[in-house]
C-alpha cells in the first residue's frame, strides 16, 4: 500500500507529519523536522561555538600573569579566583612601597650578594608560577569535546605563551646571577689595609658620608696586555671626591717621576734615585715584605703604590682600583664606543688602527681606537697622553648611562670580573654607588703634575703637596688660584 492512497472505505491515509495534533491543528512546515534534524542543528552550533570559546580561553590565559584569577572567576571558581587576585593586590602594594624608596633601594639591591641571590631565586620561582598559572587558566576554560586539531592548536599556543611569559623573570634572574658573581669576585668582604677614615658608617640624616668630607681613590691604568708580560702602571690618578656635592678633582702623577719616596706605610723604602714611579708596582710585587704591617693584602704591588702616591700628595688614599689595557679596550666596545673631540691628529700604529692616525674632530672611537688615542706618544709626549686619558675617563663616565650599561651588561661583567682589581670592600658598595651618582652630575677638575708645573727628574715634593692641597680646597669653588687646574667639561668638550 502506498502512503496517502485510498483504503477500503474510500478515505485517504495522511502522512504522519500531516496528521492533526491533539488540538486538531496540523504542524507547520518548519516544525516537521524530526529528532535527528534537531540534534544535527545542536551539534553544528556547538562546533561553531568551540573556536570562539577556545579563543576566549587562550586570551584569558595569556592575560593571567597580569590578571591572575580572572580565568577562575570566569569558570565559576570564585574562591580560587578571589585568592589569586588578593595575592596580586598584596604584591602590587609591596611593589608600590618599594617604588617609594626608588633609586636608593635599587642601588642597595645591586651590590648586596644576599639580596641578589634572593632576587635570582624569586625570579626563577616567579617564572615557574607564571607558566603554571597560564596552563591552569587555560585548563579551567578550555571547552570540552574539541576536535583533535583544535586541541593541538590550543596546546601549542599555551606552550608558546608559557615560553614568552618566563622570558622576563628568567632574564632578571640571569642578570642577578651575573651581578652577584661580579660583586663577590671583584670586591672582597675582608678588611684590607684601607684607612678606617675612608669607610662610612652610621650617619646623621641618613647620609652615610656625613662624617667623611672627602674620599680618595687611586685609579691605576696598567699596561699588561697580550704579548706584554708584567705590569707597568702608566696611568696613576687620585680621584678626590667631595662626598657632599660629588665635585671631584683628579690629581695625576707622571709615570717617569724620579727620586720617588717609596713609602711602606710607616717609613721610606730604599729605592734607586733613577727608578721611575711606574716601577713601584713591580717592586711591591717582588718584595711584599716591605709593607708595614706585612704583605698579607690582596695585591702587594698596588698597596705599595697606593701608599707611595698618598705620601707624595700628602693625602690619605685608602683604596685603589686598577684596570689593564685589554680591559679598557673591551669596556669601550661593550658600551658601544666612546665619543670624544680630538683637537690635533694623533698618530697610532697602523697594525692597531688601519688609518694610522686619529683625525681631528668629534667622533665615536671603538675600543682599539680609544686605547691608542689614550696611549699614543708618537709626535707628542707622556704629558699630552695623560691629558687625553683624563678626557677618555670623563667621556666614559658621562656616556655610560643605565641603558648603555644594560645593553652590554653580560660582556661588562665578564670584563670586570677577569681584569679589574680593587681593594674597595664589599660593605662600602651601597654608599659608594650612591656617591657615584652624585659624581656623574658634578664638576670634575684635573691637575697634572707635569712639566713645567714640576720637574720629573728633581721633583719638588713639598711643592706637590701644597699644590694638591690647594687644588682639593678649591675644587668646586668659583675662584681658582691654581693655574694648572682644568675643568674637564671645558677642556674635553
C-alpha positions in Angstrom: 0.0 0.0 0.0 1.2 3.4 -0.9 1.1 6.1 1.8 -1.7 8.5 1.3 -3.5 6.1 -1.1 -7.3 5.2 -0.7 -8.3 2.5 1.6 -11.4 0.3 1.7 -13.9 2.9 2.8 -12.6 5.4 0.2 -10.7 7.5 2.7 -7.1 8.6 2.2 -4.3 7.9 4.8 -2.4 11.1 5.7 1.3 11.1 6.3 2.4 11.2 9.9 3.7 14.7 9.7 0.4 15.9 8.1 -1.9 14.4 10.7 -3.6 16.9 13.0 -2.4 17.1 16.6 -4.4 16.6 19.7 -5.8 20.1 19.4 -7.0 19.5 15.9 -4.2 21.7 14.2 -1.7 20.5 11.8 2.1 21.1 12.3 3.7 23.9 10.3 6.1 23.1 7.6 9.0 24.4 9.7 8.2 22.1 12.6 8.2 18.9 10.6 11.9 18.1 11.2 12.3 15.0 13.4 14.6 14.4 16.3 17.6 13.7 14.1 17.3 17.1 12.5 17.3 18.9 15.9 20.4 17.0 17.1 22.2 17.9 13.9 21.5 21.6 14.4 22.7 21.5 18.0 25.9 19.7 17.1 26.6 22.3 14.3 26.1 25.1 16.8 28.4 23.6 19.3 31.1 23.1 16.7 30.7 26.7 15.6 31.0 27.9 19.2 34.1 25.8 20.0 36.6 28.0 18.1 35.2 31.1 19.8 35.3 29.6 23.3 38.9 28.3 22.6 40.0 31.8 21.5 38.4 33.2 24.7 40.2 30.7 26.8 43.6 31.4 25.2 43.1 35.2 25.5 42.3 35.0 29.2 45.1 32.5 29.8 47.5 35.0 28.1 46.3 37.8 30.4 46.5 35.6 33.6 50.1 36.7 34.6 48.8 40.3 34.8 45.3 39.4 36.0 45.6 36.2 37.9 42.2 34.7 39.0 40.2 36.1 36.1 40.0 32.8 34.4 38.9 31.0 37.5 36.2 33.6 38.2 35.0 33.2 34.6 34.9 29.4 35.2 32.9 29.8 38.4 35.7 29.0 40.8 35.1 32.1 42.9 37.2 31.3 45.9 40.4 30.4 44.0 40.0 33.4 41.7 39.5 35.8 44.6 42.5 34.3 46.4 44.7 34.9 43.3 43.5 38.4 42.9 44.1 39.1 46.6 47.7 37.8 46.3 48.3 40.1 43.4 47.0 43.1 45.3 49.4 42.3 48.2 52.3 42.1 45.8 51.4 45.3 44.0 51.2 47.1 47.3 54.6 45.8 48.3 56.0 47.0 44.9 54.4 50.4 45.4 56.1 50.7 48.8 59.4 49.7 47.3 59.0 52.2 44.5 58.6 54.9 47.1 62.2 54.3 48.1 63.0 54.1 44.4 66.6 54.5 43.5 68.2 54.0 46.9 66.6 50.6 47.3 67.6 49.6 43.8 71.2 50.6 44.4 71.2 48.6 47.6 69.9 45.6 45.8 72.5 45.7 43.0 75.5 45.4 45.3 74.4 43.1 48.1 75.2 39.5 47.3 72.5 38.1 49.7 69.8 40.3 48.1 70.9 39.4 44.6 70.7 35.7 45.5 67.2 36.2 46.8 66.3 38.2 43.6 67.6 35.4 41.4 65.7 32.7 43.3 62.5 34.7 43.4 62.6 35.5 39.7 63.1 31.8 38.9 60.1 30.9 41.1 58.0 33.6 39.5 58.7 32.2 36.1 57.5 28.8 37.1 54.4 30.2 38.8 53.5 32.3 35.7 53.8 29.2 33.5 51.7 27.1 35.8 49.1 29.9 36.1 48.8 30.1 32.3 48.4 26.3 32.0 45.8 26.1 34.8 43.8 29.2 33.5 43.6 27.5 30.1 42.6 24.2 31.6 39.6 25.6 33.5 38.2 27.4 30.5 39.0 25.1 27.5 35.7 23.8 26.0 35.1 20.1 26.2 34.8 17.9 23.1 37.2 19.9 20.9 38.3 18.1 17.7 41.9 16.8 17.8 43.2 19.5 15.5 41.8 22.3 17.7 43.2 20.6 20.9 46.6 20.5 19.2 46.4 24.2 18.3 45.3 25.2 21.8 48.1 23.2 23.5 50.7 24.6 21.1 49.5 28.2 21.7 49.6 27.7 25.5 53.2 26.3 25.3 54.2 29.5 23.3 52.5 31.7 25.9 54.4 30.0 28.7 57.7 30.5 26.9 57.0 34.2 26.3 55.9 34.7 29.9 59.0 33.2 31.5 61.5 35.2 29.5 61.3 38.5 31.6 61.7 36.9 35.0 64.4 34.5 33.8 66.2 37.4 32.3 66.1 39.2 35.7 67.4 36.0 37.3 70.3 35.8 34.9 71.3 39.4 35.4 71.0 38.9 39.2 73.3 35.9 39.0 75.9 37.8 36.8 75.8 40.8 39.2 76.3 38.7 42.3 79.2 36.8 40.7 80.8 40.2 39.8 80.4 41.6 43.3 81.7 38.5 45.0 84.6 38.1 42.6 85.9 41.7 42.4 85.2 43.0 45.8 86.5 41.4 49.0 84.5 41.2 52.2 87.6 41.1 54.4 89.0 44.2 56.0 92.0 45.3 54.0 94.7 47.9 54.6 92.4 50.8 53.7 92.1 53.6 56.3 89.1 53.4 58.6 88.7 57.2 57.9 87.6 56.2 54.4 84.8 53.9 55.5 81.4 55.4 56.0 79.3 54.3 59.0 76.1 55.3 60.7 75.5 58.9 59.9 73.3 61.9 60.6 70.2 62.4 58.5 70.6 59.0 56.7 73.7 60.2 54.7 76.5 57.6 55.2 79.1 60.1 54.1 78.2 62.8 56.6 81.3 62.2 58.7 83.6 61.8 55.7 84.1 65.1 53.8 86.3 63.5 51.0 87.0 60.1 49.7 90.3 59.5 47.8 90.7 56.5 45.4 93.8 55.8 43.4 92.9 54.9 39.8 95.6 52.8 38.1 96.0 52.0 34.4 98.3 49.1 33.9 100.0 48.3 30.5 99.6 44.5 30.8 98.3 43.1 27.6 98.7 40.3 25.2 102.4 39.8 24.5 103.4 42.2 27.3 104.3 40.2 30.5 104.3 42.1 33.8 102.5 45.3 34.8 103.8 48.8 34.4 101.5 51.4 35.8 101.5 54.1 33.1 98.4 56.0 34.5 98.2 56.9 38.2 95.5 59.3 39.2 94.0 60.0 42.6 90.3 60.9 42.4 89.5 63.1 45.4 85.7 63.3 45.8 83.7 65.8 47.8 81.1 63.4 49.3 78.6 66.1 49.9 78.5 67.5 46.3 80.2 64.9 44.2 82.7 67.5 42.9 85.9 65.7 42.0 89.5 66.7 41.4 91.8 64.3 39.6 95.4 64.5 40.8 97.7 62.9 38.2 101.3 61.9 38.6 103.5 61.1 35.6 104.9 57.6 35.0 108.5 58.9 34.7 108.7 60.7 38.1 112.1 60.1 39.7 113.6 60.3 43.2 110.4 58.6 44.3 109.9 58.5 48.1 108.6 54.9 48.2 106.5 54.6 51.4 105.8 51.4 53.2 103.1 52.9 55.4 105.5 53.6 58.2 108.8 54.5 56.7 110.7 55.1 53.4 111.7 52.0 51.4 115.2 52.1 49.8 114.7 52.7 46.1 117.1 53.9 43.3 117.1 57.6 42.6 116.7 56.9 38.9 113.9 54.5 39.5 110.6 55.6 38.0 107.2 55.8 39.7 105.7 53.3 37.3 108.1 50.6 38.5 106.9 50.8 42.2 104.1 48.4 41.5 106.5 45.6 40.4 108.8 46.5 43.4 105.9 45.7 45.8 105.0 42.5 43.9 108.6 41.3 44.2 109.0 42.4 47.8 105.7 42.2 49.7 107.6 42.1 53.0 108.5 45.8 52.8 104.9 46.8 53.5 104.3 48.0 57.1 102.0 45.5 58.8 103.1 42.7 56.4 102.2 41.9 52.8 99.0 40.0 53.6 96.9 42.2 51.2 95.1 41.5 48.0 97.8 43.0 45.8 101.1 44.0 47.4 102.2 45.9 44.4 99.1 48.0 44.2 99.2 48.5 48.0 102.8 49.8 47.9 102.0 52.1 45.0 98.9 53.4 46.8 100.8 54.2 50.0 103.6 55.9 47.9 101.2 58.1 45.9 99.4 59.1 49.1 102.7 60.0 50.7 103.7 62.1 47.6 100.5 64.0 47.6 100.2 64.4 51.3 96.8 62.8 51.4 95.5 59.5 52.8 94.5 57.3 49.9 92.6 54.3 51.4 91.6 52.5 48.3 92.7 51.7 44.7 91.1 50.4 41.5 93.3 49.0 38.6 92.3 48.1 35.1 94.7 46.9 32.3 94.8 47.9 28.6 92.9 44.8 27.4 90.1 45.5 29.8 89.8 49.2 28.8 89.5 48.2 25.1 86.8 45.7 25.9 84.9 48.1 28.2 84.7 50.7 25.4 83.5 48.1 23.0 80.9 46.8 25.4 79.3 50.2 25.8 79.3 50.8 22.0 82.3 53.1 21.8 83.1 56.5 23.4 82.6 59.8 21.7 85.5 62.3 22.1 86.6 65.5 20.5 90.1 65.3 19.0 92.0 68.7 18.8 95.1 67.5 16.9 95.7 64.4 14.8 97.0 61.5 16.9 99.4 59.1 15.1 98.8 55.5 16.1 100.4 52.2 14.9 98.9 51.0 11.6 98.9 47.4 12.8 96.5 48.5 15.5 94.4 51.1 13.6 94.3 50.8 9.8 94.2 54.5 9.2 97.4 55.1 11.1 96.0 58.2 12.7 93.0 59.5 14.6 92.0 62.7 12.8 90.8 65.9 14.5 87.1 66.4 15.1 84.4 64.9 17.3 83.9 61.2 16.7 83.0 57.9 18.3 86.0 55.7 18.9 85.9 51.9 19.2 87.8 50.1 21.8 91.1 49.7 19.9 91.0 53.3 18.7 90.2 54.6 22.2 93.0 52.6 23.7 95.6 54.0 21.3 94.1 57.5 21.5 95.0 57.4 25.2 98.2 55.5 24.8 100.0 57.1 21.8 103.1 59.2 22.4 104.1 59.5 18.8 104.7 63.1 17.9 103.7 64.2 21.5 104.7 63.2 25.0 103.7 61.3 28.1 102.1 64.5 29.4 99.9 65.0 26.3 98.6 61.5 26.5 97.9 62.0 30.2 95.5 64.8 29.2 93.9 62.5 26.6 93.5 59.8 29.2 91.6 62.1 31.5 89.3 63.1 28.7 88.6 59.5 27.9 87.7 58.7 31.5 85.5 61.8 31.7 83.7 60.9 28.4 83.1 57.3 29.5 81.7 58.4 32.9 79.3 60.8 31.1 78.2 58.5 28.3 77.8 55.2 30.2 74.1 55.7 31.2 71.9 52.9 32.7 70.6 51.7 29.3 74.0 51.7 27.7 75.4 49.6 30.6 72.3 47.3 30.5 72.8 46.5 26.8 76.4 45.5 27.4 75.8 44.1 30.9 76.8 40.5 30.3 80.0 41.5 28.5 80.9 44.2 31.0 80.5 41.8 34.0 82.9 39.3 32.3 85.5 42.0 31.6 85.3 43.5 35.1 85.5 40.1 36.8 88.6 39.0 34.8 90.5 42.2 34.5 89.7 44.7 37.3 91.4 44.6 40.6 90.5 46.7 43.7 90.6 46.7 47.5 87.3 48.5 47.8 85.5 46.5 50.4 82.1 44.9 49.6 80.5 46.7 52.6 81.4 50.1 51.0 79.5 49.4 47.8 75.9 50.6 48.8 77.1 54.1 49.9 79.6 54.2 47.1 77.1 53.7 44.2 75.0 56.5 45.7 78.1 58.7 45.7 78.9 57.7 42.1 75.5 59.1 41.1 76.5 62.5 42.6 79.8 62.5 40.8 78.1 61.9 37.4 76.3 65.2 37.6 79.1 67.2 39.4 82.1 69.2 38.3 85.3 67.2 37.6 88.6 69.1 37.5 92.1 67.9 36.8 95.6 68.8 38.0 98.5 67.1 36.2 101.9 67.3 37.9 103.9 67.5 34.7 106.5 70.0 33.3 106.5 72.9 33.6 104.4 72.6 36.8 107.1 70.3 38.2 110.4 68.7 37.2 110.2 65.0 36.8 114.0 64.5 37.4 114.2 66.6 40.5 110.6 66.9 41.8 109.7 69.4 44.5 107.7 67.0 46.6 106.8 69.6 49.3 105.5 71.9 46.4 103.5 68.9 45.0 101.8 68.5 48.4 101.0 72.2 48.6 99.5 72.3 45.1 97.5 69.1 45.7 96.1 70.6 49.0 95.2 73.8 47.2 93.6 72.1 44.3 91.4 70.0 46.6 90.5 73.0 48.7 89.5 75.0 45.6 87.7 72.1 43.8 84.1 73.2 43.1 84.7 76.8 44.2 84.0 79.8 42.0 87.6 81.2 42.2 90.7 79.1 41.5 94.2 80.3 42.1 95.8 77.1 41.0 96.6 77.9 37.3 97.1 74.3 36.0 93.6 73.2 37.4 91.4 72.4 34.4 87.6 71.7 34.3 87.3 68.6 32.1 83.8 69.6 30.8 85.5 72.6 29.3 88.9 71.2 28.1 87.5 67.9 26.8 84.3 69.1 25.2 
